[in-house]
């Protein structure tokens, strides 16, 4: 910013110097006797002063325009010679500065002053209105309009740059928020997968340890088989999610509602009797809804397996053409501490919010219920 200001000041000094040279040179050519009389020296001094004022800061543009108008108007009277323009070149630059740097009211006032100075200079000796008007148009209005147009164009370009910068900032924020949401979703998926399978492994490892006391071969074999199955499933799911995180595309397929049978089998093998009940016609479900509902069921059943009384869990999926209703009931909280039924609900509520679903949870008779209602929009993907 400081370098730009220095460059502008240097350019203003160059412009002022060139105006001084041009106006003084023209005056000496038109009036070669100016150096032999005092009025000639006065005219030259006025030309130098007002042209040198063009190097002043832009906020003085109105005062500079007024000074140029006065000097231009008194030039013929001072030298007693028609068309003796003391500061013709400087007047053009002053008109441009007034149009470019002043506000609307100040700019129009400066234009009026410049026009009055030109009219005084031309009409005083010629008396020709048409010539006077043309001179005002060419020497005052035209440079003033060029200055206004330059300012408007500069403001337009600055506005376009601001809009582009704002748009890019908004795009970066949208991308950042999307990445954050995706990372959060993947983190929750990893939590659900590991929590679910490790819970099952823990349960069956404990069952196997207890079974070793009495050596019931069938129970021990079933528990160890369940541990093996759960660990394999955990590794497969973990590998799938890590592939998704690594590639960032659909190369890694996540489970959905069609995989609920396998999930129920795993929970049942882990020791919690579980049933899946479906109703309604098969409808196209958006992939995001499909994955989220699977994870909600996984979270609810994992909580039931970890904290429930192992009596029974029921997963009910009801489909219509406009909505889905998912209900998970179990004995979570029955005869347990009061806060047990609320465990894991934060993740369920978060997933439901991402797909615009409504969550209801609470006691349902002797059991605990989690119900999720999802509206379906035709054409949604």
N, C-alpha and C positions, 0 to 999 in steps of 0.2 A: 504493500500500500504506500509506503514511504517513497519507494523508487518511482512509482507512478506519479506521485505528486511532484517530485523533482523534475521528471520528464515534462509534465504539463507546464510547469513554471518556465522551463527552458524554451519550450515551444512558444509560449506567450511572449517571451522576450524577443525571440526571432521575428515573430509576426509584427510586434510593435516596431522593431528596428526597420524592417522592410517597409512598413507604412510611412515611417519618418522619411526614409530615403526617397520613396516614390512621391510623396506629397511635396517635399521640399524641392525635389528635382523638377516636378511639373510647374511649381510656382516660379522657380527661377527661369524656366524656359518661357513661360507665358509673360512674366513680368521681370525681364532682366535688369531693370532699374531698381528692383526692390532693395538691393543692398546699398543703394546710395541715398535712401531716405529713411527717416525713422519709422514711418508707418510700415515700410517693407520689413524692417527688423521685427516690429511688433507682430506682423502677420506670420513671419517665419517662426517666431517664438511660440505663438499660439498653436501653430501646426505641430511643432515638436512636442509641446506639452500634452495636447489632447491625444496625439498618436502614441506617445510614451505611456499614457494612461491605459492603453489597451493591454499592457502587461500586468495591470492590477488584478486582484482576485475576482472571480466571477460574481461575487455578491455586489460588486461595485458597478455592474454592467449598466444599471439604470442611470447612475450619475455620469458614467462615461458617455452614454448615448446623449444625455442632456448637454454635456459640454461640447460634443461634436456638433449637435444641432445649432447651438448658439454661435460657435465659431464659423460654421458654414453659412449661417444666415447673415452674419455681419461682414463676411469677407468682401463682397462687392462694395459695400459702403466704406469699408476701411481703406481699400485700395483705389476706390473711385474708378473701377473698370469692370465692365460686364463679364460674367462668367469667369471671374478670377477665383477658382475653387481652391481654397486654402487647404482643405483636408478631404478631398473627394475619396481617396482610397481608404483612409481611416474611417470615414463615415460608413462605408460598406461593411467593414469589419465590425464596427460598433452596432450596426443593425443586426448582423448575424448573432453577435453575442447576446443582444437583448432578447432575440427570439429563442435562442438556445438555452439560456441560463435563468431567465426570469420567470416568475409565476405568471399566470394568465393575466391578472389585472395589471401588474407592473409591466409586462411585456407590451400590452396594448397601449399603456400610457407612454412607454418609450417610443413605440411606433408613431403615435400621434405627435410627439415632440420632434422626431426626426422628419416627419412629413412637413411640419410647420417650418422647420429650418430650411428645407429644400424649396418650399414654396416662396419663402422670403428671398432666397438667393436668386431663383429663376424669375419670379413674377415681378420683382422690383425693377428689373431692367427690360425684360422682353414684353411683359404684358400679355403674353400668349398663354391662355389657360390650358390649351391642349398640350403644348410643350411642357408646361409646368406639371400637369397631371402625369404625363409619360415619364418625366424625370422622377417624380415621387414613386411611381410604380417600379421603375428600374433600380433606383438607388436606395430606396427605403423598404418598400413592401417585399420585393423579391429576396434580398438577403435575410430579411426578418422571417419570411416563410421558410427559407432553407434552414434557418436555425431551429424553427419550431418542428419542422419535419425531422431534422436530425435527432432532436430530443425525443420525439415520439417514437422514432425507430429504435433509439437506444433503450428507451423504456420497454418497448415491445420485446426486444431481444433479451433484456434482463428478466422480464416476466417469463419468457419461454425458458430461460435457463433455470429460473427458480422452480417452474413447474416440472422440468425434467429432473432437477435435483430432488424435488419432493417425490416424484414418481419412483425414481430409483431407490430413495430411502424407504418408501412404502413397500416396494417389491422386496428389498432386502429384509424388511421387518416381517413380511408375509412368509418369506422363505425360512427365516430364523424361527418364527413361531411354528411353521409346519414341521421343521426338523425337530424342534423341542417336543411337539406333540407326538411325533413318530417315535422319538427316543423314549418318551414316557410310556407310550403304548407297548413298545418292545420290552421295556423294563418290567411292566406289569405282566406281560406274557411270560417272560422268564420266571418271574416270581410265582405265577400260577402253576407253570409246568413243574418247576423244581419243588414247590411246596406240595403239590398234589402227589407227585410220584415219591418224593422222599417220605411223605407222611405214610404212604402205603408201605414203603420199604421198612419204615420204623415199626409199623404195626406188626408186619409179618415177621420181622426179626425178633420182636418181643415174643410173638406167639411161638416161633421156633425155639427160642430159649426156654420158654416154659414147657414146651412139649418134650424137651430133652430129659426132663425129670422122669417122666413115666414111659418114655420111648414109644409113644403111639405113632407108628410109622406113617400112617396115612396123613395125620394132621401135620407132621413134620414135613412130609413131602409136599403137601399143598402149600404150606407157608413158604418153603424155599422156592417153589415154582413161582409163587406170586412175587417174591422178592426179585427173582430173575426177570420176570415179565415187566415189572414196574421199572426196574433199572434200565432195561432195554428201551422201554417207551420213553423214559426221561431223556436218555441220550439221543434218541431219534428226534424228539421234539426240540431239545436244546440245539442240535445240529441244524434243524430246519430254521429256527429263529436266528441263529448266528449267520446262516446263509442269507437270510433276508436282510439282516443288518449289514452284511458285507456287500452284497450286490445291489441292494436298494431297488429291486424290481420284483416281478412275480415269479422269478425262477424258483423260489421256495414257497411251496404250497402250505398254507396253514389250515388246521382243521376247522370244520364248520358243523352245521346242524346234521349233515349226513353222517358225521362221525360220532354222533351221540350214542349209538349202539355200542361202539367199541369202548367209549368212556364208561358207560354203565357196566359193561362186562368187567372192566378194570376195577371199578369201585366194588362190584359184587365179589370179585375175587379177593379184594382186600379185606373182606369180612363184613361189609355193610350190605344187607339185602336191598337191592335197588331195582325199580321197575321204570320202564319208559312207556308212556302212553301218548300216542299221537292221534290227532283228529283234524278233519278238514281237508280240502283239496291241496294238491301240491302247487305251490305258487313260487314264482321267481323272487328270490330274496337277494337284496344287494349284498355284495361280498363283505363290506364292512359290518353290516348287521349280522351276517352269517357267522363271522369270526367272533364278534362281540358276544353274541348269545351263547356260543359254545364256551367261551371263557367264563361267562357268568355261571353257567351250569357247573363247570369245573370248579369254580371257586366255592359255590354253595355246597357241592358234594364233598369237597375236601374239608370244609368246615364241619360238615356233618360227620365225616369219618374221624376227624381229629377230636371233636368235642362232644359228639352225640352219644346216645346210649346204644347204638348199633341195632336198633329195632327194625326200621325200614325207612327208605327214602323213595319218593315217587317224583319222577320228572314228567310233567304234562306239557305237551306242545300242541296248541290249537291254532290252526291256520284258517284265515279267511282271505278273500281277495284284497282286502284293504288293511288288514292288521295281523299281527302275531301276538299270541299270549303264551308266555312261558311261566310255568309255576313249578316250584320245587318245594316239596313238603318233606319234613323229617322230624325226628324227635329231638332235634337240637334245642337245648334249653330245658327240656322236660326233666325236672328234678335236679337241675344244674344251677350254678350261680346265675344271678339275674343278668349279668352282662354277656353271658355266653352267646345268646341269640343274636347279639349285635356285632359279633366278631366277623371280620371280613366284609362288612357291608360297605366300607369306604370304597374298596375296589369295585364292587358291584355297582354302586351308585355312579362312580366315575365312568365306567364303561357304558352304562345306560344313558348318561348325559351326552356322551359323544355321538350316540345314534338317535338322540331325541326321544328316548323311551321314558316311560313313567314306571317308577319302582314303588311297590308296596311290600312292606315286610311287617311281621308281627306274629303273635300267637294265633293259631287257628285250631281251636279246641285244645286237645292235649299235645298238639304238634306245633312246629314252627314253620311259617310259610314265607317264601320269597316269590313275588309275582312281578313280572316285567311285561308291560304292554308296549308294543312297537307299532306305530302307524306306518303303512307302506304307501309309497308314492309311485304311481305308474311311471315307468321310464327311468326311475332312479337306478344308479349303478354304484 
